[in-house]
Amino acid sequence: MSEINDNEVADAKEPAKAAENELNILPNKDEAHIPSSSNTSFSSSQDPSLKNSNKVLEQLSKDMLKSTGDYIKEEIDMCVSDYKLLTQMNNTVCEKYKNLTKFTSNISSEMEKLNESCTTLMPLLSQIDEVERCVSDLEQSANKLDNYSKRLEAKFKQFCEKNYK
């Protein structure tokens, strides 16, 4: 958010001072004539340059007030737009945060389910490992038995050949 600093205030005052210096129409305190109420003829016949300078001064004052008002309005508009942008960003971040919260809660619940499944399956996996060891042992026994039966068959053939020939 923008703040008004001394430089900006000085910058805003510069046009009024420059106009005053350029015109140099303001009378000094010593030169100023203030008409008295007793002298009505003098008040009705004011100096035309004084009237002209008053009009110019009045116009410069109006311009300065309008410029200052415009500047303040623009500063307020900028603050309002900054506030709207921050509000929009905050709403967007809140929505994303809600989505992430939902996503992480879903992940958390799925992880809990997986852990429960894993806990449930662990005894079954142990049983599968035991069955695998038994099958492996059975396979080794079957191979030994097969080898033994082949040797026994060879010996039997040999025995039969010797005895029946």
Residue pairs with C-beta under 8 A, 6 or more apart in sequence:
1 79
1 82
2 75
2 78
2 79
4 75
12 67
12 68
12 71
15 64
15 67
16 60
16 64
19 60
20 26
20 60
23 53
23 56
25 49
25 52
25 53
25 56
25 57
26 53
26 57
27 50
27 53
33 47
33 50
35 42
35 43
35 46
36 42
36 43
37 43
